[in-house]
Amino acid sequence: MNNSKNRFSTIFLLVAAASAVFLTGCKKDKATENEIITMVVVHLTGIGTAFDTEFAAVDADGDGIFNTIAPIEIPTNSVFNCHLHVVDGPLTDITEEIEVENTAHLFVIKTSGGGLSVSDLNTDDNGAPFGLESTWTTSDAATGSVQITLYHEPTDKTAADPGGEVDFDVVFPVKVQ
């Protein structure tokens, strides 16, 4: 766990330094109170294996478009605990804030292609889906993608379209090998 915190800290500091130039003076959107998400990190820890890796999507200029997205490369026939990290602006890890406000947020994780399924999304304080943590299971070798969307103040957390505002929407390429 200590190594994963160090990796996250290293990624966080690198993105913070790169983003500081572009995001100085950016503020939250007062109309929606949405954050300016500059980095999303998928942290996968193998269950019963030594696999412990983070994959980051970075929006270096804060325009809502992730300029750099690390491909998620994971082994076949494995199970992983997934924890997401979210960074607002150049310096603020807001993962804990989102977790505290879990009834006002929803992570939706969709896979396409073969070889990967996502289940066991954690729930909010009211027992509704939340999704900051989940279980990822791989099968045979395949390529595809995983789309992760964070909704702010969703109107129905169980609906196909949960409503609310989208804080971020990113698609990671996935290679199960």
N, C-alpha and C positions, 0 to 999 in steps of 0.2 A: 504494500500500500504506500509506503514511503517513497518508493521509486516512481509510482504513478503520480504522486503529488509533486515530486521534483520535475517530472516530464511536463505536467500541466503548467507548473510555474515557469519552466523554461519557454514553453510555447507561448504562454500568456505574456511574458516579458518581451519576447521577440515581436509579437503582434502589437503590443502596446507601444514599443519604440517606433515601429513602422507606421502605426496609425496616428501617433501623436501629431505628426506634421499635418495630416489631413483633417483631423477632427477637432482641433483646438477651437473652442467656441460653439460646437454643436450642442444643442439642447434637446430635451425630450419634446415631442410633439404635444403641445398643450391641449389640442382638441381630443386626442385619444389617450394621452399619457403612455403611448407606446415608447419603448426604448429604441435606441439606435444600436441594433445588434451588429457587432463587428466581428464576432467569432463564435462558432458553434463547434464544440468538441465532443466526439463520440468516443467514450472510454469503454473498451471491451476487455473484460477479464474472463479468461477461460475457467470453466468449472471442471476441476480435476486435471487441469493442465497449467503450465507455466505461462501461457499466453496472457499478456498484459500490455495492451497497446492503445494509443490514442490517435484519432484521425480528425483533423481540423478543416473547417471551411472558414475562410477569412474574407471579410469585406473591408479591405484596407482603406477605402475612402468614404465609408459610411453612406453610400448611395443606395443600399438595399440589394446590391448585386454582389454575390460572393465571387470574388476574382480568382481565388485559389481554393480548390477543393481537393483534398487528399483522397485518393482512391482507397476504399476499405478492402484490404486483402486479408482473408481469413481462411483457416484450414477447413477441410471437409469433415463431415461427420463429427461435429463438435457443438458444445453448448457454451454460451457466454452470458455473463451478467453485463448489462449495458447501463451506463450512467451518463447522462448528458450534462455538459457544462455550457453556460451561456455568458458571453461577455458583452457589456454595454459600453460603447465609446472606447477610448484608448486604454482605460485603466481599471474598469470596474467589473469584477466577476459578480454577476447578479443571480447566480444559480440558487444561493440560499434565499434571496429575496423572493424568487419565483416559487421556491418550495414553501415558504411561509405563506405566500398568497396563492396556494395551490387551488383553491376553489375558483379563482379568477383566471386560471390558465389551463391550457390543455395542449399536450404534445401529441400529435398524430403522426404515426410512423407507418408508411406504406412501402411494401416491397414490390418490385417487378422483376421479371426474369426468374430463373430457377435457382435452387440451391440454398435459399435463405428464407426463414420464417421468423416472425416476431410475435411474442406472446407475453402474457403475464405483466401487462403494464400496471404499474402501481396506481393507487387510487388517491383521491383528495380526502380532505377531512370529512366530507359528506358521503364517502363511499363511491363517488362517481370517478370515471377514468381521469387520470392525470398524465402518466406516461414519462415522467422524468427518468424512471428506471424501468427496465424491461428485460426479458430473456430472449436472446437470439439463438436460433438453432440452424446449423447448416447440414446439408445432405451431400449429394454428389457435386463434383466440380461443375461450376457454371459461372456465367457473368450476368449482371443485372444492375439494379440500382435500389437505393433506399431513399425515400423522400421523407424528410422530417419537417413538420410545420408546427409552429407554436402559435396558438390562438390566445388572444387576450380578451377576457370577458366573453367566452362563448355562451350562446343562448341555450344550447342543448348539447351537452357533452357526449351523448350517445347517438346523435344523428350523423348521417353520412356527411352532411355539411353542418358543422357545429355552430356556425355563425360567429359573430364577434369580429374583432380586428386581427389581422395576421401580423404578428411581431416579426417572424421570419419564415421563409420557406426555402429549403435547400435540398438539392438532390446529389447524393454521394454515389459515384460509381462503385460497384461491388464486384469483387472477384473472389469466388470460393475456389480454393485450389488445394 
